[in-house]
Amino acid sequence: MNNWYVLNTKPKKEFQVERLFQQGGFEVYNPKYRSDNRIHPFFPGYQFILFDHPAQYKMVKYTRGVKRIVGNDEGPIPIDTDIVEAVRSREIDGFIELEKYGSIPEVGDEIEVAEGALKGMRGIFKKEISGSDRVLILLNFVSYQGKMLVDKKKVKKVLS
């Protein structure tokens, strides 16, 4: 039975892996976005693939550029089709549209993750890392404090 799985690709091999699987007749979904007139993978190092486990497992796992199929000790973990469709629903002309969330936060501002798996989590903007691509925030969630890297484009400043 075919299910969707998440592939972890080797660094900078997302487009090569996508092409190899398409040529092999697999349905693969590698979400993309445009920035600075270049096309980038929306989830660097990851993409979705529809295949029959265990029948096609070795073929997928040992394809050039694949690091692993995301799972646990018992094997790859299938993901719900709704997840793939939710990501696809954000596409316009084949590209994920990145939204702007108001004013750019500054160090010390309270921020909220505006999209992704951590949507709704709040924290304090600590510092920018690697050319303003990511921000380091201190999470305040259920009395837990930890540090986490989040794409700067995925956070918004919380207005008082």
C-alpha beads as a LAMMPS data file, in Angstrom:
LAMMPS data file: protein, C-alpha beads

160 atoms
159 bonds

1 atom types
1 bond types

-500.0 500.0 xlo xhi
-500.0 500.0 ylo yhi
-500.0 500.0 zlo zhi

Masses

1 110.0

Atoms # bond

1 1 1 0.000 0.000 0.000
2 1 1 1.347 3.417 -0.962
3 1 1 1.858 5.964 1.812
4 1 1 3.609 9.293 2.057
5 1 1 6.969 9.359 3.852
6 1 1 9.544 12.054 4.562
7 1 1 12.965 11.696 2.944
8 1 1 16.074 13.226 4.471
9 1 1 18.433 14.071 1.616
10 1 1 22.128 14.747 1.639
11 1 1 23.017 18.465 1.805
12 1 1 22.192 20.405 -1.376
13 1 1 20.828 17.273 -3.115
14 1 1 17.086 18.016 -2.884
15 1 1 16.642 18.785 -6.586
16 1 1 18.804 15.833 -7.728
17 1 1 16.817 13.402 -5.558
18 1 1 13.525 14.859 -6.787
19 1 1 14.598 14.417 -10.412
20 1 1 15.799 10.816 -9.874
21 1 1 12.516 9.770 -8.267
22 1 1 10.429 11.481 -10.947
23 1 1 12.426 9.667 -13.625
24 1 1 11.807 6.421 -11.724
25 1 1 8.056 6.959 -11.761
26 1 1 7.619 7.872 -8.083
27 1 1 5.387 10.656 -6.868
28 1 1 7.676 13.016 -4.993
29 1 1 6.889 16.426 -3.564
30 1 1 9.690 18.888 -2.913
31 1 1 8.061 22.211 -1.902
32 1 1 9.920 25.257 -3.224
33 1 1 9.942 29.012 -2.763
34 1 1 11.544 31.925 -4.575
35 1 1 13.923 34.361 -2.955
36 1 1 16.362 36.729 -4.630
37 1 1 15.324 35.336 -8.053
38 1 1 16.504 31.855 -7.033
39 1 1 14.531 28.718 -6.282
40 1 1 15.114 27.140 -2.871
41 1 1 13.698 24.039 -1.179
42 1 1 11.120 25.047 1.427
43 1 1 12.349 22.285 3.766
44 1 1 16.110 22.124 3.106
45 1 1 17.238 18.510 3.268
46 1 1 13.704 17.083 3.294
47 1 1 10.948 16.182 0.862
48 1 1 7.914 13.917 0.628
49 1 1 7.669 10.676 -1.350
50 1 1 4.795 8.296 -2.005
51 1 1 5.850 4.643 -2.108
52 1 1 4.905 1.101 -1.077
53 1 1 6.628 0.018 2.125
54 1 1 8.192 -2.564 2.399
55 1 1 8.117 -3.532 -1.313
56 1 1 9.959 -0.405 -2.552
57 1 1 11.843 0.430 0.654
58 1 1 15.342 -0.573 -0.482
59 1 1 14.935 1.126 -3.857
60 1 1 14.020 4.405 -2.132
61 1 1 16.540 4.155 0.708
62 1 1 19.503 3.461 -1.576
63 1 1 18.760 6.055 -4.235
64 1 1 21.684 8.412 -4.798
65 1 1 21.384 11.524 -2.619
66 1 1 19.047 9.995 -0.010
67 1 1 20.421 10.042 3.524
68 1 1 17.508 8.230 5.180
69 1 1 13.758 7.812 5.313
70 1 1 12.470 9.486 8.471
71 1 1 11.302 6.942 11.006
72 1 1 12.328 5.052 14.123
73 1 1 13.864 1.667 15.014
74 1 1 10.807 -0.107 13.610
75 1 1 11.133 1.510 10.176
76 1 1 9.882 4.561 8.284
77 1 1 6.850 6.354 9.665
78 1 1 4.097 7.158 7.155
79 1 1 2.576 10.621 7.273
80 1 1 -0.992 11.589 6.616
81 1 1 -1.904 12.735 3.104
82 1 1 -3.525 15.805 4.701
83 1 1 -0.080 17.086 5.727
84 1 1 1.193 16.994 2.153
85 1 1 -2.008 18.587 0.892
86 1 1 -1.815 21.339 3.531
87 1 1 1.661 22.279 2.304
88 1 1 0.533 22.123 -1.336
89 1 1 -2.429 24.363 -0.574
90 1 1 -0.019 27.231 0.185
91 1 1 1.422 27.120 -3.325
92 1 1 0.785 29.763 -5.933
93 1 1 2.098 28.898 -9.417
94 1 1 4.136 26.007 -7.992
95 1 1 5.868 27.962 -5.237
96 1 1 5.114 28.357 -1.543
97 1 1 4.229 31.966 -0.824
98 1 1 6.190 33.445 2.061
99 1 1 4.189 35.912 4.074
100 1 1 5.371 39.034 5.832
101 1 1 4.251 39.520 9.419
102 1 1 4.540 43.222 10.082
103 1 1 7.534 44.964 11.617
104 1 1 10.841 43.158 11.933
105 1 1 11.519 42.078 15.537
106 1 1 14.559 43.394 17.357
107 1 1 16.638 41.861 20.139
108 1 1 14.552 41.678 23.312
109 1 1 11.161 41.780 21.563
110 1 1 8.536 39.187 22.376
111 1 1 7.825 37.118 19.257
112 1 1 5.423 34.408 18.170
113 1 1 6.055 31.655 15.640
114 1 1 3.529 32.413 12.897
115 1 1 3.746 29.227 10.828
116 1 1 5.013 25.698 10.807
117 1 1 4.865 22.967 13.402
118 1 1 5.631 25.402 16.227
119 1 1 2.944 27.922 15.271
120 1 1 1.679 29.864 18.281
121 1 1 4.745 29.366 20.469
122 1 1 6.059 32.569 22.011
123 1 1 9.496 33.598 23.089
124 1 1 12.028 36.392 23.291
125 1 1 14.087 37.373 20.238
126 1 1 17.696 36.794 21.337
127 1 1 19.910 37.322 18.268
128 1 1 20.193 36.861 14.517
129 1 1 22.335 34.052 13.151
130 1 1 23.929 33.584 9.712
131 1 1 22.991 36.714 7.853
132 1 1 19.472 37.285 9.220
133 1 1 18.206 33.950 7.892
134 1 1 17.443 32.579 11.342
135 1 1 16.772 33.896 14.777
136 1 1 17.536 32.408 18.151
137 1 1 14.661 32.622 20.565
138 1 1 14.161 31.663 24.144
139 1 1 10.967 29.679 24.420
140 1 1 8.593 30.154 27.309
141 1 1 6.224 27.227 27.003
142 1 1 4.709 25.329 29.915
143 1 1 7.425 26.569 32.260
144 1 1 10.117 25.237 29.922
145 1 1 12.955 27.449 28.826
146 1 1 15.171 26.355 25.984
147 1 1 16.839 27.782 22.933
148 1 1 15.721 27.077 19.410
149 1 1 16.563 28.202 15.877
150 1 1 13.610 29.369 13.797
151 1 1 13.486 30.856 10.316
152 1 1 13.172 34.624 10.750
153 1 1 10.461 34.708 8.098
154 1 1 8.308 32.463 10.288
155 1 1 8.103 34.732 13.313
156 1 1 6.227 37.911 14.042
157 1 1 6.608 40.569 16.687
158 1 1 3.938 40.400 19.368
159 1 1 2.287 43.780 19.716
160 1 1 1.630 44.917 23.266

Bonds

1 1 1 2
2 1 2 3
3 1 3 4
4 1 4 5
5 1 5 6
6 1 6 7
7 1 7 8
8 1 8 9
9 1 9 10
10 1 10 11
11 1 11 12
12 1 12 13
13 1 13 14
14 1 14 15
15 1 15 16
16 1 16 17
17 1 17 18
18 1 18 19
19 1 19 20
20 1 20 21
21 1 21 22
22 1 22 23
23 1 23 24
24 1 24 25
25 1 25 26
26 1 26 27
27 1 27 28
28 1 28 29
29 1 29 30
30 1 30 31
31 1 31 32
32 1 32 33
33 1 33 34
34 1 34 35
35 1 35 36
36 1 36 37
37 1 37 38
38 1 38 39
39 1 39 40
40 1 40 41
41 1 41 42
42 1 42 43
43 1 43 44
44 1 44 45
45 1 45 46
46 1 46 47
47 1 47 48
48 1 48 49
49 1 49 50
50 1 50 51
51 1 51 52
52 1 52 53
53 1 53 54
54 1 54 55
55 1 55 56
56 1 56 57
57 1 57 58
58 1 58 59
59 1 59 60
60 1 60 61
61 1 61 62
62 1 62 63
63 1 63 64
64 1 64 65
65 1 65 66
66 1 66 67
67 1 67 68
68 1 68 69
69 1 69 70
70 1 70 71
71 1 71 72
72 1 72 73
73 1 73 74
74 1 74 75
75 1 75 76
76 1 76 77
77 1 77 78
78 1 78 79
79 1 79 80
80 1 80 81
81 1 81 82
82 1 82 83
83 1 83 84
84 1 84 85
85 1 85 86
86 1 86 87
87 1 87 88
88 1 88 89
89 1 89 90
90 1 90 91
91 1 91 92
92 1 92 93
93 1 93 94
94 1 94 95
95 1 95 96
96 1 96 97
97 1 97 98
98 1 98 99
99 1 99 100
100 1 100 101
101 1 101 102
102 1 102 103
103 1 103 104
104 1 104 105
105 1 105 106
106 1 106 107
107 1 107 108
108 1 108 109
109 1 109 110
110 1 110 111
111 1 111 112
112 1 112 113
113 1 113 114
114 1 114 115
115 1 115 116
116 1 116 117
117 1 117 118
118 1 118 119
119 1 119 120
120 1 120 121
121 1 121 122
122 1 122 123
123 1 123 124
124 1 124 125
125 1 125 126
126 1 126 127
127 1 127 128
128 1 128 129
129 1 129 130
130 1 130 131
131 1 131 132
132 1 132 133
133 1 133 134
134 1 134 135
135 1 135 136
136 1 136 137
137 1 137 138
138 1 138 139
139 1 139 140
140 1 140 141
141 1 141 142
142 1 142 143
143 1 143 144
144 1 144 145
145 1 145 146
146 1 146 147
147 1 147 148
148 1 148 149
149 1 149 150
150 1 150 151
151 1 151 152
152 1 152 153
153 1 153 154
154 1 154 155
155 1 155 156
156 1 156 157
157 1 157 158
158 1 158 159
159 1 159 160
